[in-house]
Amino acid sequence: MMTIQENISLQPYNTFGVATNTHFFTEITNVEELKSALTFAKEKELPLLLLGGGSNILLTKDFEGLAIKLSLKGISTQENDENSVLVTAEAGENWHQFVLWCLDHQYGGLENLSLIPGNVGTSPMQNIGAYGTEIKDTFFECTALNIETFNIETFNKEQCQFGYRESFFKREGKNKYVILNVTFQLTTQHHKTSVEYGAIQSELEEMGISTPTIQDISNAVIRIRQSKLPDPKLIGNAGSFFKNPVIPTSLYETLKQKFENMPAYPNGEFTKVPAGWLIEHSGWKGKQIGNVASHAKQALVIINATGEASGQEIFDFSTQIIDSVKSQYSIELEREVNII
């Protein structure tokens, strides 16, 4: 049965560890509770805040509506063909624990996405990706509750309109749906592994592995991430704070003449430039102002350095980084984290 609480701290529900309150709060474990919570919000004309793992939000002020913690749990499988299986995870499942579950069952396709913070339900929203792999590569479908009609709708890959760190649910479908579960098509044998991106290959060599299994690749990714990224349980952060900018190749060619060492990933008329490199070479890596800092090992990550930072402080710090990079490189960084 759904219970509504009042004046609840959201500090435990966001990985930045920002101390803000919500007027109303409820945790739901099934669709009927979700419908009751949405009805409550509709009757009282309250704005909604849907909380998954809290790893992709920055709370800059108290929330004057209803915060709903989505705790739908469960994993199920369905045979697809001789080399693949459909695996469905409920929205409230922890992403990394779900990846490990798939690896335990010898299901391949998600190993490069190990140790990404957050829950399964938010994974299609921003088409999470790492080390040359994105959700869209293994995504089969998701089901979502229409907030207005309460109909449960199914979205295939095409309908989700995946792009770089975005989808239908971040654009036209924003604030209109609650993702209930996500289904992935994963391999059961003859796994297609991807080790070319980033430092995976060199990490595997360091581990003494020449023909890696999907578990080996996952372990390599975990080692790389742990060496560079702060654990949100120890230092408040939301992972990568900015998207890697995609700029016209003509602009990149111009910048390359001035900044010879600027790395890039060209793709026809557009070129992706690592945001971490831009931030670091603008002098921000490891820099701290007040309670907020850019992480010393990965400039792309903004941290709540003292544990006392407000959301507004973190937002203001990110604005200074955006302004600094733009003045030096004529590239405007875009926040990946949702600002509330």
C-alpha positions in Angstrom: 0.0 0.0 0.0 1.3 3.4 -1.0 2.1 5.8 1.9 2.9 9.6 1.4 5.4 11.2 3.7 5.9 14.9 4.2 9.0 17.1 4.5 11.5 14.3 3.7 15.3 14.9 3.1 16.4 13.9 -0.4 20.1 13.7 0.7 20.1 9.8 0.7 18.4 9.8 -2.7 21.0 11.7 -4.8 24.6 10.6 -5.3 25.9 14.2 -4.9 24.8 14.0 -1.3 23.1 17.4 -1.6 20.9 18.2 1.4 17.5 19.3 0.1 13.9 18.4 1.1 10.8 17.4 -0.7 7.3 18.5 0.3 5.9 15.0 -0.3 7.7 11.6 -0.8 6.7 8.1 -1.5 8.5 4.9 -2.5 6.7 2.5 -4.8 7.2 -1.2 -5.5 4.5 -1.9 -8.1 2.5 -0.3 -10.8 -0.7 0.1 -8.7 1.2 2.1 -6.1 2.7 4.2 -8.9 -0.8 5.0 -10.3 -2.0 5.9 -6.8 1.0 8.2 -6.3 0.4 9.9 -9.7 -3.3 10.3 -8.9 -2.3 12.0 -5.6 0.0 14.4 -7.4 -2.6 15.1 -10.1 -5.4 15.9 -7.6 -3.1 18.3 -5.6 -1.6 19.7 -8.8 1.9 18.8 -7.7 5.0 18.7 -9.8 6.7 15.3 -10.0 10.2 14.2 -9.3 11.0 10.6 -10.3 13.9 9.1 -8.5 15.9 6.1 -9.7 19.4 5.7 -8.4 19.8 9.5 -8.0 23.0 9.4 -10.0 22.1 11.8 -12.8 20.4 14.7 -10.9 21.6 17.9 -9.3 19.1 19.3 -6.7 19.6 23.0 -6.5 16.7 23.8 -4.2 13.9 22.2 -2.1 11.3 20.4 -4.2 7.8 21.6 -3.7 6.0 18.6 -5.2 5.9 14.8 -4.9 9.2 12.8 -5.2 8.6 9.2 -6.2 11.3 6.7 -5.5 10.9 3.9 -8.1 11.7 0.6 -6.4 10.3 -1.9 -9.0 12.4 -5.1 -8.8 12.9 -8.3 -10.7 14.8 -9.9 -13.6 13.3 -12.4 -16.1 14.5 -14.1 -19.2 12.9 -15.4 -22.5 14.7 -17.5 -25.1 15.1 -15.6 -28.4 17.1 -17.8 -30.7 20.1 -20.2 -30.6 22.6 -17.4 -29.8 20.5 -14.8 -27.9 18.2 -14.3 -25.0 15.8 -11.5 -24.0 16.5 -10.3 -20.5 14.0 -8.0 -18.8 14.9 -6.0 -15.7 12.5 -3.8 -13.7 13.3 -0.1 -13.5 14.4 -0.2 -9.8 17.2 -2.7 -10.3 20.7 -1.3 -9.8 22.4 -1.1 -13.1 25.8 -2.5 -12.2 24.2 -5.4 -10.2 22.1 -6.2 -13.2 25.2 -6.3 -15.4 26.9 -8.7 -13.0 23.8 -10.8 -13.0 23.9 -11.1 -16.8 27.6 -12.0 -16.6 26.9 -14.7 -14.0 24.5 -16.2 -16.5 27.0 -15.9 -19.4 24.9 -13.3 -21.2 27.1 -11.0 -23.3 26.6 -7.4 -24.5 26.6 -5.2 -21.4 30.1 -5.9 -20.1 31.6 -2.6 -21.3 28.9 -0.8 -19.3 30.0 -2.2 -15.9 30.1 0.0 -12.8 28.0 2.8 -14.3 26.0 4.3 -11.5 22.2 4.4 -11.4 19.3 2.1 -12.0 18.0 0.2 -15.1 15.0 2.4 -15.6 17.0 5.5 -16.4 19.4 3.7 -18.8 17.4 4.2 -22.0 16.5 7.8 -21.1 20.0 9.1 -21.8 21.2 6.0 -23.8 24.0 5.4 -21.3 27.3 4.4 -22.8 31.0 3.7 -22.1 34.0 2.3 -23.8 32.5 2.1 -27.3 29.2 0.6 -26.3 25.8 2.2 -25.8 22.4 1.0 -24.5 21.0 1.1 -28.0 23.4 -1.7 -29.1 21.6 -4.3 -27.0 18.3 -2.6 -26.4 15.2 -4.6 -27.5 12.2 -2.7 -25.9 11.0 -1.0 -22.8 7.5 -0.6 -21.2 6.4 2.7 -19.8 3.4 4.1 -18.0 1.8 7.1 -19.7 1.4 9.6 -16.8 -1.7 11.2 -18.4 -3.7 8.1 -19.5 -2.2 5.4 -17.2 -1.9 3.2 -20.2 1.2 0.9 -20.3 3.0 1.4 -23.7 5.8 -0.6 -25.3 8.6 1.2 -27.1 11.0 -0.5 -29.5 14.4 0.7 -30.4 13.2 2.9 -33.3 10.5 4.5 -31.2 13.1 5.4 -28.5 15.0 7.5 -31.1 18.4 7.0 -29.5 21.1 9.6 -30.0 24.3 10.4 -28.2 23.3 10.6 -24.5 19.7 11.2 -25.4 16.4 9.6 -26.5 12.7 10.2 -27.0 12.3 10.2 -23.2 14.6 13.2 -22.9 12.9 15.1 -25.6 9.2 14.7 -26.8 8.5 12.1 -24.1 10.1 14.1 -21.2 7.8 14.1 -18.1 5.2 12.1 -20.0 6.2 8.6 -19.1 7.6 6.4 -16.3 9.8 3.6 -17.6 8.7 0.4 -15.8 11.2 -2.1 -17.2 13.7 -2.6 -20.0 14.4 -5.6 -22.2 17.8 -6.3 -23.7 18.8 -8.8 -26.4 22.0 -10.4 -25.2 24.2 -13.2 -26.6 24.4 -16.6 -25.0 27.5 -17.8 -27.0 29.8 -16.5 -29.7 29.9 -13.1 -27.9 30.9 -10.1 -29.9 33.4 -8.4 -27.7 34.7 -4.8 -28.0 38.1 -4.0 -26.5 39.3 -1.3 -28.9 38.0 1.7 -27.1 39.8 3.5 -24.3 42.3 1.6 -22.2 40.6 -1.7 -22.2 43.2 -3.5 -24.4 46.1 -2.2 -22.3 44.3 -3.0 -19.1 43.8 -6.6 -20.3 47.4 -6.9 -21.2 48.4 -5.7 -17.8 46.1 -8.4 -16.4 47.9 -11.0 -18.5 44.9 -11.8 -20.7 45.2 -12.2 -24.5 41.8 -13.9 -25.3 39.4 -12.1 -22.9 36.0 -13.5 -21.8 33.1 -11.1 -21.2 33.9 -11.4 -17.5 37.5 -10.3 -18.2 36.3 -7.3 -20.1 34.0 -6.3 -17.3 36.8 -6.7 -14.8 39.1 -4.5 -16.9 36.4 -1.8 -17.2 35.8 -1.9 -13.4 39.5 -1.6 -12.8 39.8 1.4 -15.2 36.7 3.1 -13.7 37.8 2.6 -10.1 41.3 4.0 -10.9 39.8 7.2 -12.3 36.4 7.8 -10.9 35.4 8.6 -7.3 33.0 6.2 -5.5 29.7 8.2 -4.9 29.4 6.4 -1.5 32.7 8.1 -0.4 32.7 11.4 -2.4 29.5 12.9 -3.7 29.3 13.0 -7.5 27.1 12.2 -10.4 29.8 10.6 -12.7 30.4 12.5 -15.9 28.9 16.0 -15.5 29.2 17.1 -19.1 28.6 15.5 -22.5 31.5 15.2 -24.9 30.8 18.0 -27.4 30.2 17.2 -31.0 31.4 20.1 -33.2 31.6 20.7 -36.9 34.7 19.1 -38.3 35.6 22.5 -39.9 35.8 24.1 -36.4 37.9 21.2 -35.2 40.3 21.6 -38.1 40.7 25.3 -37.1 41.2 24.5 -33.5 43.7 21.8 -34.3 46.0 24.4 -35.9 46.2 26.2 -32.6 45.9 23.2 -30.2 47.9 20.4 -31.9 47.4 17.9 -29.1 43.6 18.2 -29.0 42.2 14.6 -29.3 39.1 13.9 -31.4 36.8 11.2 -32.8 35.9 12.3 -36.3 32.6 11.2 -37.9 32.1 12.8 -41.3 31.0 16.5 -41.0 31.1 16.3 -37.2 33.8 15.5 -34.7 33.5 14.5 -31.0 36.0 16.2 -28.7 36.6 14.8 -25.1 35.1 17.2 -22.6 37.6 16.0 -20.0 40.5 17.2 -22.1 38.9 20.6 -22.7 38.3 21.0 -19.0 41.7 19.8 -17.9 43.5 22.1 -20.5 41.4 25.0 -19.3 43.0 24.6 -15.9 40.2 23.0 -14.0 41.4 19.5 -13.2 41.7 19.1 -9.4 40.7 22.8 -8.9 38.5 23.5 -5.8 36.3 26.5 -5.1 34.7 26.4 -1.7 33.0 23.0 -1.2 33.1 22.0 -4.9 36.0 20.6 -7.0 36.8 19.0 -10.4 38.1 15.6 -9.6 41.9 15.3 -9.6 42.0 12.1 -11.7 39.1 12.9 -14.1 38.2 16.5 -14.9 34.9 15.5 -16.3 33.6 14.6 -12.8 32.5 17.4 -10.4 32.6 16.4 -6.8 31.1 17.5 -3.5 34.6 17.8 -2.1 33.7 18.6 1.5 30.3 16.9 1.6 28.8 20.2 2.5 28.2 21.6 -1.0 24.7 22.9 -2.0 23.3 22.1 -5.3 23.5 25.8 -6.3 27.3 25.8 -5.5 27.8 22.8 -7.7 25.7 24.4 -10.5 27.7 27.7 -10.3 31.0 25.8 -10.4 29.8 24.0 -13.6 28.9 27.4 -15.1 32.4 28.7 -14.5 33.8 25.6 -16.3 31.4 26.1 -19.2 32.4 29.8 -19.5 36.1 29.0 -19.2 36.1 26.3 -21.9 34.0 28.5 -24.2 36.3 31.5 -24.0 39.4 29.3 -24.7 38.1 26.9 -27.3 34.8 28.4 -28.7 33.1 25.2 -27.6 30.1 25.3 -25.3 29.9 22.3 -23.0 26.4 20.9 -22.2 25.5 19.4 -18.8 24.7 15.7 -18.9 23.2 15.9 -15.4 19.6 16.9 -15.0 19.2 20.1 -13.0 16.3 20.2 -10.6 
